[in-house]
Each structure stands twice: as structure tokens, then as C-alpha cells.
Amino acid sequence: MIRVLYFASLRDRLGTSEEELALSESIINITELKALLAQRSGKWAETFAEDELVLAAVNQEMAQADTTISDGDEIGFFPPVTGG
């Protein structure tokens, strides 16, 4: 199982702040996890579409699209942050 957290506007848009997912052997990185979430359709497909910028962290460290994920990991998704 992995723990998936959704922050800021993603949490509001998706209507959830976290969930636990069974990690299949076909899901080995952030890109594949995003594709899995996008398959849910509707707001999930919109949020995790390939052209949408959604940042990720694995075990509280910034992650890239090809960052490997493993059973027991915590994955956080959040929108780009801007400041002024």
C-alpha cells in the first residue's frame, strides 16, 4: 500500500485530502501513478492530464516524473507554488 496525499487546490478540486492505494507491479514511478489516477475520469482525468502541471513528493522529498515509488511510500501531489 502507498499513502497518497493531495494538497491545496488539488485537495479542494478532488474532494479528498488522502487515500491509500494498493501498488501494482505496473506502477513503478510518478508518471505511471498519475496515469492511473487520470483513468478515474472526470475531475481526476482533468487534474492528472499529461499537460497539467502537478508537482509530487515521495516521502517528503521533491520528486521527478521518473522517480521510483515503492510499497509503503507516501506520495504527495500539489499544484505549482508561486510567491511574491
SEBA-723491 format. One record per residue (C-alpha): residue in three letters; x, y, z. Coordinates in steps of 0.2 Angstrom, whole numbers, padded with zeros to 4 digits, always signed. Last residue first. Example, Ala and Ser with C-alpha at 12.3 -4.5 7.8 and 13.67 -1.06 7.14 Angstrom:
2
ser+0068-0005+0036ala+0062-0022+0039
// end
This chain:
84
gly+0028+0187-0022gly+0026+0168-0022thr+0021+0155-0033val+0018+0136-0029pro+0014+0124-0043pro+0000+0112-0038phe+0002+0098-0025phe+0003+0079-0025gly+0011+0070-0010ile+0017+0052-0011glu+0020+0042+0005asp+0029+0026+0002gly+0025+0009+0009asp+0026-0001-0007ser+0038+0008-0018ile+0039+0023-0030thr+0053+0027-0042thr+0055+0045-0048asp+0053+0046-0066ala+0041+0061-0066gln+0053+0070-0054ala+0051+0070-0035met+0053+0083-0021glu+0056+0074-0004gln+0043+0072+0009asn+0042+0053+0007val+0040+0055-0012ala+0035+0072-0017ala+0025+0077-0032leu+0021+0093-0043val+0006+0094-0054leu+0007+0103-0071glu-0007+0098-0082asp-0002+0093-0100glu-0002+0074-0096ala-0020+0075-0088phe-0019+0072-0069thr-0031+0086-0064glu-0043+0084-0079ala-0043+0065-0078trp-0047+0066-0059lys-0060+0079-0062gly-0070+0067-0073ser-0061+0051-0077arg-0054+0038-0064gln-0041+0034-0078ala-0032+0050-0073leu-0027+0042-0056leu-0018+0028-0065ala-0009+0040-0077lys-0003+0050-0062leu+0004+0034-0054glu+0013+0029-0070thr+0021+0046-0071ile+0026+0045-0053asn+0035+0029-0054ile+0033+0010-0053ile+0015+0006-0057ser+0014-0010-0066glu+0018-0021-0051ser+0003-0014-0043leu+0003-0003-0028ala-0013-0005-0017leu-0019+0013-0014glu-0022+0023+0002glu-0031+0039+0002glu-0028+0057+0006ser-0035+0075+0006thr-0051+0072-0004gly-0064+0082-0014leu-0054+0082-0030arg-0054+0100-0033asp-0052+0105-0015arg-0037+0093-0012leu-0029+0099-0028ser-0031+0117-0023ala-0020+0115-0008phe-0013+0097-0005tyr-0017+0079-0010leu-0009+0065-0001val-0007+0047-0007arg-0002+0033+0005ile+0005+0018-0003met+0000+0000+0000
// end
